[in-house]
Amino acid sequence: NAGVTQTPKFRILKIGQSMTLQCAQDMNHNYMYWYRQDPGMGLKLIYYSVGAGITDKGEVPNGYNVSRSTTEDFPLRLELAAPSQTSVYFCASSYRQGNTIYFGEGSWLTVV
Amino acid sequence: DQQVKQNSPSLSVQEGRISILNCDYTNSMFDYFLWYKKYPAEGPTFLISISSIKDKNEDGRFTVFLNKSAKHLSLHIVPSQPGDSAVYFCAASTTSGTYKYIFGTGTRLKVLA
């Protein structure tokens, strides 16, 4: 009954540090997404993937990298963390475009 | 350029009454629309969806209406319950092409007991 699992739940980073947010889904979904939500704002798409080995940029990709080596996993890498990357990050998946999209519980990241 | 807009950041409704949340979109290529509910410190959870071939979809207390000519959709919750208090996001997508799910900025619903 796992669905979309994100780790870590909370993290504090110092400016310039790097880290990876992990995301895994067990629903055999082809599409996976990373969104960020800033206070009072909607969800902005960072990167998405339509299948293993295929990734593409969303609305706000700068400062991030992704990879999709398996159907299940879609990690998000932050290189050289900046205060502007303080946000809540949500991983999501769907079977295909135009299907219901399922979200993980979120990862709260603070860059100081 | 905000393709999906929720112009009301907040809404308060009395318990038992109807809640109406609105959403407008600008891109006529969107043909699949979803509503999500989000509690604090949790991920968004799927509520209800509608395809552009329909103008109404019901699921229990929740009904979504789609007006394609006006590029407008609304979520009706009847009767509203205190547990419905949350932030509601609408989202739009296409079933073809390269568009992704585009989300609105959300409406915070407070149901007063």
HADDOCK unambig.tbl for C-alpha pairs under 7 A between the chains (distance, minus, plus):
assign (segid A and resid 41 and name CA) (segid B and resid 105 and name CA) 5.07 0.50 0.50
assign (segid A and resid 42 and name CA) (segid B and resid 103 and name CA) 6.17 0.50 0.50
assign (segid A and resid 42 and name CA) (segid B and resid 104 and name CA) 5.51 0.50 0.50
assign (segid A and resid 42 and name CA) (segid B and resid 105 and name CA) 3.65 0.50 0.50
assign (segid A and resid 42 and name CA) (segid B and resid 106 and name CA) 6.10 0.50 0.50
assign (segid A and resid 43 and name CA) (segid B and resid 103 and name CA) 5.79 0.50 0.50
assign (segid A and resid 97 and name CA) (segid B and resid 94 and name CA) 6.93 0.50 0.50
assign (segid A and resid 97 and name CA) (segid B and resid 95 and name CA) 5.45 0.50 0.50
assign (segid A and resid 98 and name CA) (segid B and resid 32 and name CA) 6.04 0.50 0.50
assign (segid A and resid 98 and name CA) (segid B and resid 93 and name CA) 6.13 0.50 0.50
assign (segid A and resid 98 and name CA) (segid B and resid 94 and name CA) 5.78 0.50 0.50
assign (segid A and resid 98 and name CA) (segid B and resid 95 and name CA) 4.35 0.50 0.50
assign (segid A and resid 102 and name CA) (segid B and resid 46 and name CA) 6.99 0.50 0.50
assign (segid A and resid 103 and name CA) (segid B and resid 43 and name CA) 5.84 0.50 0.50
assign (segid A and resid 103 and name CA) (segid B and resid 44 and name CA) 6.10 0.50 0.50
assign (segid A and resid 103 and name CA) (segid B and resid 45 and name CA) 6.84 0.50 0.50
assign (segid A and resid 104 and name CA) (segid B and resid 43 and name CA) 5.62 0.50 0.50
assign (segid A and resid 105 and name CA) (segid B and resid 42 and name CA) 5.02 0.50 0.50
assign (segid A and resid 105 and name CA) (segid B and resid 43 and name CA) 4.09 0.50 0.50
assign (segid A and resid 106 and name CA) (segid B and resid 42 and name CA) 6.56 0.50 0.50
assign (segid A and resid 106 and name CA) (segid B and resid 43 and name CA) 5.61 0.50 0.50
